[in-house]
Amino acid sequence: MARVIFQLLAIQLVLVATAFCMFKSSQKIKGGTKYQLQQKVLTLGTSYTIKDDRNQPAYKVGFKQLGVGKHLQLTDPSGKNEFYSIKHVLNPLGLAKYEIRQNNQVIADVSRKFNLIGGKKFSVSSKHGTYRIEGNFRSREFKIKKDHQLVATISKKFFAIGDKYGVKVEQGQDVPFILSLAIVVDEVAHD
């Protein structure tokens, strides 16, 4: 009897794993644009260079102002035109919370969710809609979903040396906003 139950459980496990793999393989970005996000190592504070898939500078990230909590800005390569700013909001529980701002108006709240099972999750409530970021800090692989649809992936697997991430963004998305979310994930990974 125990052997039959064990076999049924094994069959169920195989079926669930197969269904998961089929679902996971259908959740890939087929088009989209790739960006390379690289944190500059020899600078005071946090600074990033973001290059497009032709290895050309596309965006720049640096400190916006000094104060309590980090406050970064995402600009064009010249640093003159700000798309978004990213502010770390100190929180008494120690969980990561960030605000993404545009023209000094909060347009998104990013909160890290506590997860006992493993992996990391963030919820994003924004003027663009509700997003969910899931992934693993150890492997540095994350997925950004909007309404259960994959809109971007963040991956460190292509870069073994240095602090570089590949970010692939689905067509039709607000690229600077998605890159701001990727920067939040990287900031939390270094805390």
N, C-alpha and C positions, 0 to 999 in steps of 0.2 A: 504494500500500500504506500509506504513512504517513497519507494522507488518511482511509482507512478506519479505521485505528487511532484517529486523532484523533476521528472521528465517534462511534466506539464509546465512547471515554472521555467525550465530551461527553454522550452519552445516559445513561451510568452516573451521571455527576455530577448530571444533572437528576433521575434516579430517586432517588438518595440524598437530594438536597435536598428533594424532594417528601415522601419518607418522614419526614425529619427534621421538616418543617413540620407534617405530620399528627400526629406523636408529640408535638411541642412544643405544638400547640394543644389536645391532649387533656390536657395537664399544667397545668390551671388550677384554681384554687380556686373552686368554684361557690358555696358558702355561706360560712360563716365570719364572723369579726368583724374590722373594720378598726381599727387603732390608729395614732395619730400620735405618733411619738417625736421630741421636740425637745430638742436640747442647749442648755442655758442658756449664753449667751456671757459675760456679765459676772459670773462667779463664780470663786472660787478653786478650781482643780481641775475635775473633771468632775461635772456635774449635769444631769439630764434630767427633763423632765416628759413623762408618757405620758398621752394623752387617748384616750377611746373614740370611737366613730363618731358620738356625739352631742355631741362637743367638751367632754365632762366629764372632769375629772381621774380617772384610773383607777389610776395607779401613780406612784411617785416613785423616782428613783435619785440617790444621793449617796455621798460618801465614807463608808466604814465606819470606817477607821482609817488613820493615817499609818504609814509604814514602807517597806520595800524593796518596790517594785512597787505598782501600784495595787490598791486593795481597795474595791470599790463594793458597795452594797447596794440591792436592789430591794424596796421596801416599798409598803404601801397609801398613799393620798394624805396621810394624817396623819403618816406616817413612823414610826409606832409598831409596826406588825406587819411583820416581815421575812419575805419569801417566799424569796428566794435572795440569796446574796452572790457576787460575781464577783471573783476574785483573779488578777491578772497574775503569772505565774510567770516570773521571769527565766531565760533560757536562753542558754547559752554560744554557740550558733550564731546567735542573733539572731532565730530564727523565733518567731512568736507562739505562746504557750501560755498557756491560761487554765484555771482550775478554777472550777466552779460548785459552791457549797456550800449546804447546807440544815442548819440547826442545828449549824453548825461541822463537818459531815461532808461530805467531798468526794463529790458524787453525779454529777459529770460532768467529763471532761477534754476540752478543746477544743484541737486542734492545727492549725496552718496547715500545709498541704502545699505542698512546693516543686513548681512546675509550669513547665516550659520553654515549653510551647505557648501560654500566655497564660491569662487568667482566674485566678481565685483559688479555692482549695478548702480547706475545713476538714473535719476528721473529728472526730466527737463520740462518745465512748464514755461512756454514762451508765446510770443505773439505769432510765431510761425506754426504753432501747434504743440502737441505733446510728443516728446521724444523719450526713448529709453536707450541707455548705453549699457551693454553687457560685455563682460570679458574677463580676462585673467591677467593680473599684474606680473605674474611670474613669466608667462610666455609673451606678454605685451601684445596680445591680440584682442581687439575689441570690435563690436558691431554697433552701429548707430541705426536705430529703427524709428520710423515715424508711422504711427498707426499700423504697427506690425509689419511694415514694409521696410526692407533694408535700403537705406539711403547712403550709407558710407561704411567703410571699413578702415580700421587703424591697425597697422601691422609693423612690428619691428623685425620680423623674420628675414627680411631682405637685407638688413644691415647688421652685420655682426660686430663691427667696431664703431665706437662712438655712440652718441645719443641721437639716433636718427629714427624717424618713423616714416612709413609710407602711408599716405591717406588717399583712399580712392573714393571719389564723390560722384554719386549718380547725377546724370544730366538733369537740369531743371531745378537743382537745389541752390540755396543761397550759400555759395562756396565760402565766403568769409565767416559766416555763422557756423557752418560745419567745422571749419578749421579752428574756430574759437572753442568749440566743444572738444576737439582733439587736444588743444592746449590745456584745457582743464584736466583731462584724463592724465596727461603727462605731468602736470603740476602735482596732482594727487599721488602719482606713482613715485615722485621724489620726496614726498613728505614722510 
